[in-house]
Amino acid sequence: NIYGILKVIRQMKNIEKIISPDIVFSLSGPPYWRAKGIHISGFAKPQYLYPAIEKLLNTKLNYHEMIKRKIKLILQKKMFNKMDYLVGQTDIVKKRACKALDFPKIRFFIIHNSYSQLFKQSICDKKLNISINFKSNSTRVFIPSAYYLHKNLEIVPLIASYLKKINKEVCFVFTIEKRSSEWKNIKGLAKRLKVEEMLKTIGQVAHKNLSIEYIKSNIILLPTLLECSSAVCPEAMMVGRPIVTTDLDFSRSLCGESALYYNYDDPKSAAEHISAIIDNVDLKSKLINAGKIQLKNCYPSPSQKFNNQLDLINTISKMNKL
């Protein structure tokens, strides 16, 4: 939306004239506007970090969509390189981003991602305890994700098919809009595989109610192909649910020992991991306990993350003698 971008640029220039900031921190980048002073930008664009997977995703687009996607990434790369400093969430992101963007490592900082305070509060809400008594005849596998190409949600019917062959009663719960073309496509694939009854969507869930859906579930599935960070990981750990996700370096960085990993194009392996968690109580407990440790060691609280951001601003201010 070029008009929208130009409008934002004008707005930011007007604000800059009024307050004359020494430092600007754009939490999510790239900003299409470049400040006159020191400009820090958050980096969360995994498309640059995994070129082989990005190439694979492009094959699923028509020609015009592919060209549009490539042009957008070229422009965003130029904007990232105009920044004085970048901020990522993990060492892996820093290493890959600096290489992909040819950006100096000394100007790339790390602030680990956190979870939502609202999500944490909703878990502690007394009303939420009612949902713990939620009963289901099948294992509930929750997939908390809007539809994006890189989320690889089309693999789920294939996973369901393998589970059906070994007589596992599983219900995969999505958060995709029921009337969307994407959901119709996924349901169409499920129908062809004769697993339509194993998939359902509850549509978009308000953030304050999201923890209820986690608690109702037994396993969290994250079939994503591209991430820098994901709120799903700490959310699953907070609620005490095991994770099944793709065997990629960002997944292992985010989940540690709290997840079982499968090759991203191997639905049979994903199904076997889900089956293993269903059948093995000790394995499930091991993953949940590992999640508690991972949450404590790798995810700061929202207030800690905010303080880390303030510390970074102070550090950069001193570096530039402001």
C-alpha positions as CSV (number, residue, x, y, z in Angstrom):
1,N,0.0,0.0,0.0
2,I,2.2,2.8,-1.3
3,Y,-0.3,5.5,-0.3
4,G,-0.3,4.2,3.3
5,I,3.5,4.2,3.4
6,L,3.7,7.8,2.1
7,K,1.1,8.9,4.7
8,V,3.1,7.3,7.5
9,I,6.3,9.0,6.3
10,R,4.6,12.4,6.3
11,Q,3.2,11.8,9.8
12,M,6.6,10.7,11.2
13,K,8.3,13.7,9.6
14,N,5.8,16.0,11.2
15,I,6.3,14.4,14.6
16,E,10.0,14.5,14.3
17,K,9.8,18.3,13.6
18,I,7.9,18.8,16.8
19,I,9.9,16.7,19.2
20,S,13.4,16.6,17.6
21,P,14.4,13.2,19.0
22,D,18.0,12.3,19.5
23,I,17.2,8.6,19.2
24,V,14.3,6.8,17.6
25,F,13.5,3.1,18.4
26,S,11.2,1.4,15.9
27,L,10.2,-1.8,17.7
28,S,9.2,-3.6,14.5
29,G,11.0,-3.0,11.2
30,P,11.7,-2.1,8.7
31,P,10.4,1.5,9.2
32,Y,9.9,3.1,5.8
33,W,10.9,6.4,7.3
34,R,14.5,7.2,8.3
35,A,15.0,9.5,11.3
36,K,17.5,12.3,11.2
37,G,19.0,11.3,14.5
38,I,20.1,7.8,15.6
39,H,17.6,5.2,14.4
40,I,17.3,1.7,16.0
41,S,15.0,-0.8,14.4
42,G,13.7,-4.2,15.5
43,F,14.4,-7.0,13.0
44,A,11.9,-9.9,12.6
45,K,12.0,-10.8,8.9
46,P,13.0,-14.5,8.6
47,Q,12.5,-14.5,4.8
48,Y,16.1,-13.2,4.6
49,L,17.5,-15.8,6.9
50,Y,16.4,-19.0,5.2
51,P,16.8,-18.5,1.4
52,A,16.2,-22.1,0.5
53,I,12.8,-22.1,2.3
54,E,11.9,-18.7,0.9
55,K,12.6,-20.1,-2.5
56,L,10.3,-23.1,-1.8
57,L,7.5,-20.8,-0.6
58,N,7.9,-18.7,-3.8
59,T,7.0,-21.9,-5.9
60,K,3.6,-21.8,-4.2
61,L,2.8,-18.3,-5.5
62,N,1.7,-17.2,-8.9
63,Y,4.1,-15.2,-11.0
64,H,2.7,-11.7,-10.0
65,E,2.6,-12.6,-6.3
66,M,6.2,-13.9,-6.4
67,I,7.5,-10.7,-8.1
68,K,5.6,-8.5,-5.6
69,R,7.1,-10.5,-2.7
70,K,10.6,-10.2,-4.1
71,I,10.4,-6.5,-4.8
72,K,9.0,-5.9,-1.2
73,L,11.9,-7.8,0.3
74,I,14.5,-5.9,-1.8
75,L,13.0,-2.6,-0.6
76,Q,12.8,-3.7,3.0
77,K,16.4,-4.8,2.9
78,K,17.5,-1.3,1.8
79,M,15.5,0.2,4.7
80,F,17.2,-2.2,7.2
81,N,20.6,-1.2,5.9
82,K,19.8,2.5,6.4
83,M,19.3,1.9,10.1
84,D,22.1,2.7,12.6
85,Y,21.4,-0.3,14.8
86,L,19.2,-3.4,14.5
87,V,17.7,-5.5,17.3
88,G,16.9,-9.2,17.0
89,Q,15.6,-11.9,19.5
90,T,18.2,-14.6,19.4
91,D,21.9,-15.3,18.5
92,I,20.7,-17.3,15.5
93,V,18.8,-14.3,14.2
94,K,21.8,-12.0,14.7
95,K,24.2,-14.4,12.9
96,R,21.9,-15.1,10.0
97,A,20.7,-11.5,9.6
98,C,24.1,-9.9,9.6
99,K,25.2,-12.3,6.9
100,A,22.1,-11.9,4.8
101,L,22.0,-8.1,5.1
102,D,25.7,-7.6,5.2
103,F,25.2,-5.7,8.4
104,P,28.0,-5.1,11.0
105,K,27.6,-7.4,13.9
106,I,28.8,-4.7,16.3
107,R,25.6,-2.7,15.4
108,F,23.3,-5.6,15.9
109,F,21.9,-6.2,19.4
110,I,19.9,-9.0,21.0
111,I,16.8,-8.5,23.3
112,H,15.0,-11.8,23.9
113,N,11.3,-12.0,23.3
114,S,8.8,-12.1,26.1
115,Y,5.2,-13.2,26.5
116,S,2.1,-11.0,26.9
117,Q,1.3,-9.8,30.4
118,L,-2.4,-10.1,29.5
119,F,-1.9,-13.8,28.6
120,K,-0.2,-14.4,32.0
121,Q,-2.9,-12.7,33.9
122,S,-5.6,-14.6,32.1
123,I,-4.1,-17.9,33.2
124,C,-4.3,-16.8,36.8
125,D,-7.9,-15.6,36.4
126,K,-10.2,-17.7,38.7
127,K,-12.8,-17.9,35.9
128,L,-10.2,-19.6,33.7
129,N,-10.0,-22.5,36.2
130,I,-13.4,-23.7,35.0
131,S,-11.9,-24.6,31.6
132,I,-9.5,-27.0,33.2
133,N,-12.5,-29.3,33.6
134,F,-13.0,-29.3,29.9
135,K,-13.5,-32.9,28.7
136,S,-13.0,-34.3,25.3
137,N,-13.1,-37.8,23.9
138,S,-10.2,-37.1,21.6
139,T,-6.7,-35.6,22.0
140,R,-6.9,-31.9,21.2
141,V,-4.0,-30.5,19.2
142,F,-4.1,-26.7,19.1
143,I,-2.6,-24.6,16.2
144,P,-2.7,-21.0,17.3
145,S,-1.9,-19.2,14.1
146,A,-3.5,-16.9,11.6
147,Y,-3.0,-18.1,8.0
148,Y,0.3,-17.2,6.4
149,L,2.1,-19.1,3.6
150,H,5.1,-19.8,5.8
151,K,3.0,-21.3,8.6
152,N,2.7,-24.4,6.4
153,L,-0.8,-25.2,7.8
154,E,-1.6,-27.4,4.7
155,I,0.5,-30.1,6.2
156,V,-2.0,-30.7,9.0
157,P,-4.5,-32.8,7.0
158,L,-1.5,-35.1,6.1
159,I,-0.5,-35.4,9.7
160,A,-4.2,-36.3,10.6
161,S,-4.2,-38.9,7.9
162,Y,-1.3,-40.8,9.4
163,L,-2.8,-40.6,12.9
164,K,-6.1,-42.0,11.5
165,K,-4.2,-45.0,10.1
166,I,-3.0,-45.9,13.6
167,N,-6.4,-45.3,15.2
168,K,-5.5,-42.2,17.2
169,E,-8.5,-40.0,18.0
170,V,-7.2,-36.5,17.5
171,C,-8.9,-33.2,16.8
172,F,-6.8,-30.4,15.3
173,V,-8.1,-27.0,16.3
174,F,-7.2,-24.0,14.1
175,T,-7.8,-20.2,14.6
176,I,-8.4,-19.4,10.9
177,E,-11.5,-17.6,9.8
178,K,-14.1,-20.2,8.9
179,R,-15.3,-18.3,5.7
180,S,-11.8,-17.7,4.4
181,S,-10.5,-19.3,1.2
182,E,-7.5,-20.6,3.1
183,W,-9.7,-22.6,5.5
184,K,-11.8,-23.9,2.6
185,N,-8.6,-25.1,0.9
186,I,-7.4,-26.9,4.0
187,K,-10.8,-28.5,4.6
188,G,-10.8,-29.5,0.9
189,L,-7.5,-31.3,1.3
190,A,-8.8,-32.9,4.5
191,K,-11.9,-34.1,2.7
192,R,-9.8,-35.7,0.0
193,L,-7.8,-37.5,2.6
194,K,-11.0,-38.5,4.5
195,V,-10.0,-36.8,7.7
196,E,-12.4,-33.9,7.5
197,E,-13.9,-34.7,10.9
198,M,-10.5,-34.4,12.6
199,L,-10.1,-30.7,11.7
200,K,-12.1,-27.7,13.0
201,T,-11.5,-24.0,13.4
202,I,-12.7,-21.7,16.1
203,G,-11.9,-18.6,14.1
204,Q,-9.9,-15.6,15.4
205,V,-9.6,-15.7,19.2
206,A,-9.4,-12.5,21.4
207,H,-6.0,-12.4,23.1
208,K,-7.6,-12.3,26.5
209,N,-9.3,-15.6,25.8
210,L,-6.4,-17.3,24.0
211,S,-5.1,-19.0,27.2
212,I,-8.4,-20.8,27.6
213,E,-7.9,-22.6,24.2
214,Y,-4.3,-23.6,25.3
215,I,-5.6,-25.1,28.5
216,K,-8.4,-27.0,26.7
217,S,-5.7,-28.6,24.5
218,N,-3.3,-31.4,25.1
219,I,-0.6,-30.6,22.5
220,I,0.5,-27.5,20.7
221,L,1.5,-27.9,17.0
222,L,3.7,-25.3,15.4
223,P,4.4,-26.4,11.7
224,T,6.0,-23.1,10.7
225,L,8.8,-22.9,8.2
226,L,10.0,-19.4,9.0
227,E,10.3,-17.5,12.3
228,C,12.6,-15.2,14.2
229,S,10.5,-15.7,17.3
230,S,7.0,-16.9,18.2
231,A,4.8,-16.1,21.1
232,V,3.3,-19.6,20.8
233,C,6.5,-21.1,22.4
234,P,6.4,-19.2,25.8
235,E,2.6,-19.4,25.8
236,A,2.6,-23.2,25.6
237,M,5.3,-23.4,28.2
238,M,3.4,-21.1,30.6
239,V,0.3,-23.3,30.3
240,G,2.3,-26.5,30.5
241,R,1.6,-28.0,27.1
242,P,4.1,-30.0,25.1
243,I,5.1,-28.7,21.6
244,V,5.5,-30.5,18.3
245,T,7.3,-28.4,15.7
246,T,9.7,-28.3,12.8
247,D,13.3,-29.3,13.1
248,L,14.9,-26.0,12.2
249,D,17.5,-24.0,14.1
250,F,15.1,-21.2,15.1
251,S,12.7,-23.8,16.5
252,R,15.3,-25.4,18.6
253,S,16.6,-22.0,19.8
254,L,13.0,-21.1,20.9
255,C,11.8,-24.4,22.4
256,G,15.0,-26.2,23.6
257,E,14.1,-29.5,25.1
258,S,10.4,-28.7,25.5
259,A,9.5,-29.9,22.0
260,L,9.6,-32.9,19.7
261,Y,10.9,-32.0,16.3
262,Y,10.2,-33.3,12.8
263,N,11.5,-32.5,9.3
264,Y,9.2,-29.8,8.0
265,D,8.1,-31.9,4.9
266,D,7.6,-35.1,6.9
267,P,4.0,-35.3,8.2
268,K,4.4,-39.0,9.2
269,S,7.2,-38.0,11.6
270,A,5.0,-35.2,13.1
271,A,2.2,-37.8,13.5
272,E,4.5,-40.2,15.3
273,H,5.6,-37.5,17.7
274,I,2.0,-36.6,18.5
275,S,1.2,-40.3,19.0
276,A,4.2,-40.7,21.3
277,I,3.1,-37.8,23.5
278,I,-0.4,-39.3,23.7
279,D,0.9,-42.8,24.7
280,N,3.8,-41.8,26.9
281,V,2.9,-40.0,30.1
282,D,6.6,-39.8,31.2
283,L,7.6,-38.2,27.9
284,K,4.8,-35.6,28.2
285,S,5.9,-34.7,31.7
286,K,9.5,-34.5,30.6
287,L,8.6,-32.0,27.8
288,I,6.4,-29.9,30.2
289,N,9.2,-29.7,32.8
290,A,11.7,-28.8,30.2
291,G,9.3,-26.0,29.0
292,K,9.3,-24.5,32.5
293,I,13.1,-24.4,32.5
294,Q,13.2,-22.9,29.0
295,L,10.7,-20.3,29.9
296,K,12.7,-19.2,33.0
297,N,16.1,-19.2,31.2
298,C,15.2,-17.8,27.8
299,Y,12.1,-15.6,28.1
300,P,12.2,-12.4,30.2
301,S,9.1,-11.0,31.8
302,P,7.4,-8.1,29.9
303,S,8.8,-5.6,32.5
304,Q,12.3,-7.2,32.1
305,K,12.1,-6.9,28.3
306,F,11.1,-3.2,28.6
307,N,14.0,-2.5,31.0
308,N,16.3,-4.3,28.5
309,Q,15.1,-2.0,25.8
310,L,15.7,1.1,28.0
311,D,19.2,-0.2,28.8
312,L,19.9,-0.6,25.1
313,I,18.8,3.0,24.4
314,N,21.1,4.2,27.2
315,T,24.0,2.1,25.9
316,I,23.6,3.5,22.4
317,S,23.2,7.0,23.7
318,K,26.6,6.7,25.5
319,M,28.2,5.1,22.5
320,N,27.2,8.1,20.4
321,K,28.0,10.6,23.3
322,L,24.4,12.0,23.3
